[in-house]
Amino acid sequence: MDKERKSNIAEKLSTYLFYASILFFLIAFNFQDSKTGGWYQQNMPTPLGGQIKDIYFVDSLLGFAVSDSCILKTTNGGDNWAQKISGYYIFQRIKFFNANIGYACAGNNNLLKSTNSGENWVALGLPLDLYPQDMFFQSIDTIWAADNNTMVGGIFRTTNGGVNWQRLSNGLVAPFPEKFKFL
């Protein structure tokens, strides 16, 4: 009789554990986090002149974007965007050294600089019809720019914040190999 009673108790305990695990499983699905895994769609204002060409975030809230002809700024992680400059320029890239100092590569032989977190922009003249497609900050004053135009492009560097530029290489990487030389 003692054996039968132990078996009955074990069977009931097993049944309770089974139903408790199902209940726990259902509760877990009902209390899941409502976030979508960190991704959600954000809408930007339709930029004048085309699609977004580049986007750069200084931190999780402060970010900038460029289209063919405008610079956009967000201060709340991209939920809202404000247009800061538009019109004459054809933008390619935008980068910031810190929260205040940033540069935007623009066609028409210009590099725009902001010293107040993108609120105002000043055009810096560039040498030799330089149309920079990308740039890199080595320090606050030393900036490298790349132009892929084989005639007047190359690698350029400024050591005074964009006032003067030095061409360090032309747009040609190396001479043509023998098999590609023209007759």
C-alpha positions in Angstrom: 0.0 0.0 0.0 2.8 2.4 0.7 4.3 1.7 -2.7 1.0 2.4 -4.4 0.6 5.7 -2.5 4.1 6.8 -3.4 3.4 6.0 -7.1 0.1 8.0 -6.9 1.8 11.0 -5.3 4.7 10.9 -7.9 2.1 10.7 -10.8 0.2 13.7 -9.4 3.4 15.7 -8.9 4.5 14.9 -12.4 1.1 16.1 -13.7 1.3 19.3 -11.7 4.8 20.0 -12.9 3.7 19.4 -16.5 0.8 21.9 -16.2 2.9 24.4 -14.3 5.5 24.4 -17.1 2.8 24.9 -19.8 1.4 27.8 -17.7 4.9 29.3 -17.2 5.5 29.0 -21.0 2.3 30.8 -21.8 2.9 33.6 -19.2 6.4 34.1 -20.7 4.9 34.8 -24.1 2.3 37.2 -22.8 4.9 39.3 -20.9 7.5 39.6 -23.6 9.0 43.0 -24.4 7.0 45.0 -26.9 10.1 46.5 -28.6 10.9 45.3 -32.1 14.4 44.3 -31.6 15.9 47.8 -31.7 14.8 48.5 -35.3 11.9 50.7 -36.2 11.1 52.9 -39.2 11.9 56.6 -38.9 10.7 59.1 -41.5 12.9 62.0 -42.7 11.7 65.0 -44.5 11.8 64.7 -48.2 15.1 66.3 -49.1 15.2 68.8 -51.9 17.2 67.4 -54.8 17.1 63.7 -54.3 18.1 60.8 -52.1 20.1 60.7 -48.9 23.8 60.3 -49.8 25.4 60.0 -46.4 24.5 59.9 -42.7 26.7 60.4 -39.7 25.9 60.3 -36.0 28.1 62.0 -33.4 26.4 60.0 -30.6 23.1 58.2 -30.1 21.1 61.4 -30.4 23.0 63.9 -32.6 23.1 63.0 -36.3 23.4 64.6 -39.7 22.5 63.5 -43.2 23.1 65.0 -46.7 21.2 64.6 -49.9 22.2 66.0 -53.3 21.4 69.6 -52.1 20.7 69.8 -48.4 22.0 69.0 -44.9 19.6 67.6 -42.3 20.1 67.5 -38.5 18.5 65.4 -35.8 19.0 65.9 -32.0 16.7 63.0 -30.9 18.2 59.9 -32.6 16.4 60.4 -35.9 12.9 60.8 -34.7 12.7 64.3 -36.1 15.0 66.0 -38.7 15.5 69.7 -39.5 16.8 71.1 -42.7 19.9 73.3 -42.1 21.1 74.3 -45.5 19.9 73.7 -49.1 20.3 74.9 -52.6 23.5 75.5 -54.4 25.7 72.6 -53.3 25.8 69.0 -54.4 26.7 67.1 -51.2 28.5 63.7 -51.1 29.6 63.1 -47.5 29.2 64.6 -44.0 31.4 63.9 -41.0 32.0 65.5 -37.6 35.1 65.6 -35.6 33.1 66.3 -32.4 29.7 67.5 -31.5 30.5 71.0 -32.7 33.0 70.8 -35.6 31.9 69.1 -38.8 32.5 69.2 -42.5 30.3 68.4 -45.5 31.9 67.5 -48.9 30.1 69.4 -51.6 30.6 69.8 -55.3 31.3 73.1 -57.0 34.8 73.1 -55.5 33.6 73.4 -51.9 34.0 71.9 -48.5 31.5 73.3 -45.9 32.5 73.7 -42.3 30.4 74.1 -39.2 31.7 75.1 -35.8 28.4 75.2 -34.0 26.9 71.7 -34.3 25.6 72.2 -37.9 23.5 75.3 -37.2 25.6 77.4 -39.6 28.0 76.5 -42.4 30.9 78.3 -44.1 32.2 77.3 -47.5 36.0 76.7 -47.7 37.6 77.0 -51.1 39.4 73.9 -52.4 42.3 73.6 -54.8 42.3 72.4 -58.3 38.6 71.8 -58.7 38.7 69.3 -55.9 35.4 67.4 -55.6 35.9 65.3 -52.5 34.0 62.1 -52.2 35.2 61.2 -48.8 37.3 62.6 -45.9 39.0 61.4 -42.7 40.0 63.4 -39.6 43.4 62.7 -38.2 43.1 65.6 -35.7 40.9 68.7 -35.4 43.1 70.5 -37.9 44.5 67.7 -40.0 41.9 66.4 -42.5 42.4 64.1 -45.5 40.2 64.2 -48.5 39.9 61.9 -51.5 38.8 62.8 -55.0 38.4 60.0 -57.6 38.7 62.2 -60.6 41.8 60.9 -62.5 42.6 64.2 -64.1 42.6 66.6 -61.1 41.8 64.3 -58.2 43.8 62.4 -55.7 44.6 62.5 -52.0 44.7 65.9 -50.3 45.5 67.0 -46.8 45.1 70.1 -44.8 46.8 70.8 -41.5 45.1 74.0 -40.6 41.4 73.1 -40.6 40.7 73.4 -44.3 42.3 76.8 -45.0 45.2 75.4 -47.2 45.4 72.1 -48.9 48.3 70.0 -50.2 47.9 67.4 -52.9 49.8 64.3 -51.8 49.0 62.0 -54.7 47.2 62.2 -58.0 44.2 60.2 -59.0 46.4 57.6 -60.8 47.4 54.7 -58.6 50.2 53.2 -60.8 51.3 53.1 -64.5 49.4 50.8 -66.8 50.8 47.3 -66.9 52.4 46.2 -70.2 49.4 44.3 -71.4 47.2 47.4 -71.1 49.5 49.8 -72.8 48.2 51.4 -76.0 50.0 50.6 -79.3 
